[in-house]
Amino acid sequence: MIELELKSSRKILCSLLCVVISVALSIASTVGIFDMTFTSPRIVAKYFATEELAARCEEQLDLRFEALAEKSSIPARVFQAIKTQNSIDACQDIAVDYFFNGSDCSLYSQSRIDSFKKLCTEYLDGNNIKYSQEDVDNTAEEAARIFSECVGISGFKTFQAVVSDINEVSPKIVLSSLMIGCIAALLVFLLFSQKKNGLAYLCASVTSSGISVFIVGVLCLILKAGKDSILIQPEAYRDAMMNCINTFYILLVSAGIAIFLIGLVLTVFTIQAYKKEKTKKESRLLKRFK
């Protein structure tokens, strides 16, 4: 009776430890992939500093400058000359750098206003056109704002803060999760005199972790999780952000498959070891009876 109660208690304890191992492994892999994706300048630049995105931003910028030209009577080419000082590609690279160092990604600054003011003044003075300094100042400010709205990235501060916090604590989270998982695995092995029984529970933990990570990744891809919470402007950057998030989900799915396969290999190895040991025992018994 006592032996049955001990076996029952051991199974319950092992099941709880397996849950701990599975959760710890899932957290470590998810946080690790998030850190690898969103805190990597190379990965982010892959989506936010592309020729296609630059072309979309430049097209929108030219349209807005043409509208400003009609409003201010200053030709659009005057405002477009700002692109000779800093190309759209270069500005996108700057915006990505600003994202990682915590600066303002909108690219709206007094120096940008002064650059537009200089371009407008040079055109007006060169063509002997009378103008009001106040009108020039207002036009330069609006041009800088248009440039910011079309080329810079707004609405990134919240995400910047999240990425910064994750980047700071992610190594601790991953390490802590792995340590907890290892301790739980060690406890499982200590509960059994025959280590192969403990290994069977460990295999179940790894495979269940892989399945859970895989399901979470697939559900996020299907439901397009995070799409409605992306407040980044302009639209071209919002699309780029969603593509980056989708890459994170795809990596989650891939990690889930990899973890599951590792668990599957361990399971096959455990079964083969168990069969091999069973065969040896049967062989020894047959020899005794002979």
C-alpha positions as CSV (number, residue, x, y, z in Angstrom):
1,M,0.0,0.0,0.0
2,I,2.8,2.4,1.0
3,E,4.7,1.4,-2.1
4,L,1.7,2.2,-4.3
5,E,1.3,5.6,-2.6
6,L,5.0,6.4,-3.2
7,K,4.8,5.4,-6.8
8,S,1.7,7.6,-7.2
9,S,3.4,10.5,-5.5
10,R,6.5,10.1,-7.6
11,K,4.4,10.1,-10.8
12,I,2.6,13.3,-9.7
13,L,5.9,15.0,-8.8
14,C,7.5,13.9,-12.1
15,S,4.6,15.3,-14.0
16,L,4.9,18.6,-12.3
17,L,8.6,18.7,-12.9
18,C,8.0,17.9,-16.6
19,V,5.7,20.9,-16.8
20,V,8.4,23.1,-15.3
21,I,11.0,21.8,-17.8
22,S,8.6,22.3,-20.7
23,V,7.6,25.8,-19.7
24,A,11.2,26.8,-18.9
25,L,12.4,25.5,-22.3
26,S,9.6,27.3,-24.1
27,I,10.3,30.6,-22.3
28,A,14.0,30.3,-23.0
29,S,13.5,29.7,-26.7
30,T,10.9,32.4,-27.2
31,V,12.8,35.1,-25.4
32,G,16.0,34.1,-27.1
33,I,14.4,34.3,-30.6
34,F,12.8,37.6,-29.8
35,D,16.2,39.0,-28.6
36,M,17.9,37.6,-31.7
37,T,15.2,39.1,-34.0
38,F,14.4,42.5,-32.8
39,T,17.7,43.5,-31.1
40,S,19.7,42.6,-34.2
41,P,20.5,45.7,-36.4
42,R,21.2,43.3,-39.3
43,I,17.7,41.7,-39.0
44,V,15.9,45.0,-38.6
45,A,17.8,46.7,-41.4
46,K,16.8,43.8,-43.6
47,Y,13.2,45.1,-43.5
48,F,13.6,48.8,-42.8
49,A,16.5,49.7,-45.1
50,T,15.6,48.2,-48.4
51,E,15.5,49.6,-52.0
52,E,11.8,48.8,-52.3
53,L,10.9,50.6,-49.1
54,A,13.1,53.5,-50.1
55,A,11.3,53.8,-53.4
56,R,7.9,53.8,-51.7
57,C,9.0,56.5,-49.2
58,E,10.5,58.6,-52.0
59,E,7.4,58.4,-54.1
60,Q,5.2,59.5,-51.2
61,L,7.7,62.3,-50.4
62,D,7.7,63.6,-54.0
63,L,3.9,63.7,-54.0
64,R,3.8,65.6,-50.7
65,F,6.5,68.1,-51.9
66,E,4.5,68.8,-55.1
67,A,1.4,69.6,-52.9
68,L,3.6,71.9,-50.8
69,A,5.0,73.5,-54.0
70,E,1.5,74.5,-55.1
71,K,0.8,75.9,-51.6
72,S,4.1,77.9,-51.3
73,S,4.8,78.8,-54.9
74,I,8.3,77.3,-54.5
75,P,9.0,74.5,-57.0
76,A,9.0,70.9,-55.8
77,R,12.6,70.5,-57.1
78,V,13.8,72.9,-54.4
79,F,12.4,70.7,-51.6
80,Q,13.6,67.5,-53.4
81,A,17.1,68.9,-53.4
82,I,17.3,67.8,-49.8
83,K,17.8,64.3,-51.2
84,T,21.2,65.3,-52.6
85,Q,22.3,66.0,-49.0
86,N,21.0,62.8,-47.6
87,S,19.7,60.0,-49.8
88,I,16.6,58.2,-48.7
89,D,18.6,55.0,-48.2
90,A,21.1,56.8,-46.0
91,C,18.2,58.3,-44.0
92,Q,16.7,54.9,-43.5
93,D,20.0,53.6,-42.2
94,I,20.1,56.5,-39.8
95,A,16.6,55.8,-38.6
96,V,17.5,52.2,-37.9
97,D,20.6,53.3,-36.0
98,Y,18.5,55.8,-34.0
99,F,16.1,52.9,-33.1
100,F,18.9,50.9,-31.5
101,N,20.5,53.8,-29.6
102,G,17.2,55.2,-28.3
103,S,17.2,58.4,-30.4
104,D,14.3,60.0,-32.3
105,C,13.6,57.9,-35.4
106,S,11.2,60.5,-36.9
107,L,14.2,62.4,-38.3
108,Y,12.5,65.7,-37.5
109,S,15.0,68.2,-36.2
110,Q,16.0,71.8,-36.2
111,S,18.9,71.1,-38.5
112,R,16.5,69.6,-41.0
113,I,14.3,72.7,-40.8
114,D,17.4,74.9,-41.3
115,S,18.4,72.9,-44.4
116,F,15.0,73.4,-46.0
117,K,15.1,77.1,-45.0
118,K,18.5,77.5,-46.8
119,L,17.2,75.8,-49.9
120,C,14.1,78.0,-50.1
121,T,16.1,81.2,-49.4
122,E,18.7,80.4,-52.0
123,Y,15.9,79.8,-54.6
124,L,14.1,83.0,-53.8
125,D,17.2,85.1,-53.6
126,G,18.6,83.6,-56.8
127,N,15.4,84.5,-58.7
128,N,15.0,87.9,-57.1
129,I,11.6,87.0,-55.6
130,K,10.4,89.0,-52.6
131,Y,9.3,87.0,-49.7
132,S,8.3,87.1,-46.0
133,Q,10.8,85.5,-43.7
134,E,7.9,84.2,-41.6
135,D,6.4,82.4,-44.7
136,V,9.8,80.9,-45.5
137,D,10.1,79.7,-41.9
138,N,6.7,78.1,-42.0
139,T,7.3,76.5,-45.3
140,A,10.6,75.1,-44.1
141,E,9.0,73.7,-41.0
142,E,6.2,72.0,-43.1
143,A,8.8,70.6,-45.5
144,A,10.8,69.1,-42.6
145,R,7.5,67.7,-41.2
146,I,6.7,66.1,-44.5
147,F,10.2,64.6,-44.7
148,S,9.7,63.2,-41.2
149,E,6.3,61.7,-42.0
150,C,7.5,60.1,-45.3
151,V,11.0,59.0,-44.5
152,G,11.3,59.0,-40.7
153,I,9.6,56.5,-38.4
154,S,7.0,57.7,-35.9
155,G,5.2,55.7,-33.2
156,F,8.4,53.7,-32.5
157,K,9.1,54.9,-29.0
158,T,6.9,52.3,-27.2
159,F,8.4,49.4,-29.2
160,Q,11.9,50.9,-28.7
161,A,11.3,50.8,-24.9
162,V,10.1,47.2,-25.1
163,V,13.1,46.1,-27.2
164,S,15.5,47.9,-24.9
165,D,14.0,46.3,-21.8
166,I,14.0,42.8,-23.4
167,N,17.6,43.3,-24.6
168,E,18.7,44.1,-21.1
169,V,16.9,41.3,-19.3
170,S,16.8,38.6,-22.0
171,P,20.1,36.9,-21.1
172,K,19.0,36.7,-17.5
173,I,15.6,35.3,-18.5
174,V,17.2,32.7,-20.8
175,L,19.9,31.7,-18.4
176,S,17.4,31.5,-15.4
177,S,14.9,29.4,-17.5
178,L,17.6,27.0,-18.6
179,M,18.9,26.7,-15.0
180,I,15.4,26.0,-13.7
181,G,14.9,23.4,-16.5
182,C,18.2,21.7,-15.7
183,I,17.5,21.6,-12.0
184,A,14.0,20.1,-12.6
185,A,15.5,17.5,-15.0
186,L,18.1,16.6,-12.4
187,L,15.4,16.1,-9.8
188,V,13.5,13.8,-12.2
189,F,16.6,11.6,-12.6
190,L,17.1,11.5,-8.8
191,L,13.6,10.2,-8.3
192,F,14.5,7.0,-10.3
193,S,17.1,4.4,-9.6
194,Q,16.9,3.4,-13.3
195,K,17.9,6.5,-15.2
196,K,16.1,5.4,-18.4
197,N,12.8,6.0,-16.6
198,G,13.8,9.6,-15.8
199,L,14.9,10.0,-19.4
200,A,11.4,9.0,-20.6
201,Y,9.9,11.9,-18.6
202,L,12.6,14.3,-20.0
203,C,11.7,13.2,-23.5
204,A,8.1,14.0,-22.9
205,S,9.0,17.4,-21.5
206,V,11.1,18.3,-24.6
207,T,8.6,17.1,-27.1
208,S,5.7,18.9,-25.4
209,S,7.8,22.1,-25.3
210,G,8.4,21.9,-29.0
211,I,4.7,21.3,-29.7
212,S,3.7,24.3,-27.6
213,V,6.2,26.6,-29.2
214,F,5.2,25.4,-32.7
215,I,1.4,25.9,-31.9
216,V,2.0,29.4,-30.5
217,G,4.0,30.4,-33.6
218,V,1.4,29.0,-36.0
219,L,-1.5,30.6,-34.2
220,C,0.3,34.0,-34.2
221,L,0.9,33.7,-38.0
222,I,-2.7,32.7,-38.7
223,L,-4.2,35.4,-36.4
224,K,-1.5,38.0,-37.5
225,A,-1.0,38.8,-33.8
226,G,0.3,42.3,-33.2
227,K,-1.0,43.8,-36.5
228,D,-3.6,46.0,-34.8
229,S,-1.1,47.2,-32.2
230,I,1.5,48.5,-34.7
231,L,1.2,52.3,-34.5
232,I,4.2,53.0,-36.7
233,Q,4.0,55.5,-39.5
234,P,4.2,55.8,-42.5
235,E,2.4,52.7,-43.8
236,A,5.4,51.4,-45.6
237,Y,7.3,51.1,-42.3
238,R,4.2,49.5,-40.7
239,D,4.2,46.9,-43.4
240,A,8.0,46.4,-42.8
241,M,7.4,46.0,-39.1
242,M,4.7,43.4,-39.7
243,N,7.1,41.5,-42.0
244,C,9.7,41.6,-39.2
245,I,7.2,40.3,-36.7
246,N,6.2,37.5,-39.1
247,T,9.8,36.5,-39.3
248,F,9.8,36.2,-35.5
249,Y,6.8,33.9,-35.7
250,I,8.3,31.8,-38.4
251,L,11.5,31.4,-36.3
252,L,9.2,30.3,-33.4
253,V,7.6,27.7,-35.6
254,S,11.0,26.5,-36.8
255,A,12.3,26.4,-33.2
256,G,9.2,24.4,-32.2
257,I,9.9,21.9,-34.9
258,A,13.6,21.6,-34.0
259,I,12.8,21.1,-30.2
260,F,10.2,18.5,-31.1
261,L,12.6,16.6,-33.3
262,I,15.2,16.7,-30.5
263,G,12.6,15.3,-28.2
264,L,11.7,12.7,-30.8
265,V,15.3,11.6,-31.3
266,L,15.7,11.3,-27.5
267,T,12.5,9.2,-27.3
268,V,13.7,6.8,-30.1
269,F,17.0,6.5,-28.3
270,T,15.3,5.8,-25.0
271,I,13.0,3.2,-26.6
272,Q,15.9,1.5,-28.3
273,A,18.0,1.5,-25.1
274,Y,15.0,0.0,-23.2
275,K,14.5,-2.7,-25.9
276,K,18.2,-3.5,-25.9
277,E,18.3,-3.9,-22.1
278,K,15.1,-6.0,-22.2
279,T,16.6,-8.3,-24.8
280,K,19.8,-8.7,-22.7
281,K,17.7,-9.7,-19.7
282,E,15.7,-12.2,-21.7
283,S,18.9,-13.7,-23.1
284,R,20.4,-14.0,-19.6
285,L,17.2,-15.8,-18.4
286,L,17.3,-18.2,-21.3
287,K,20.9,-19.1,-20.6
288,R,20.0,-19.8,-17.0
289,F,17.2,-22.2,-17.9
290,K,19.4,-23.9,-20.4
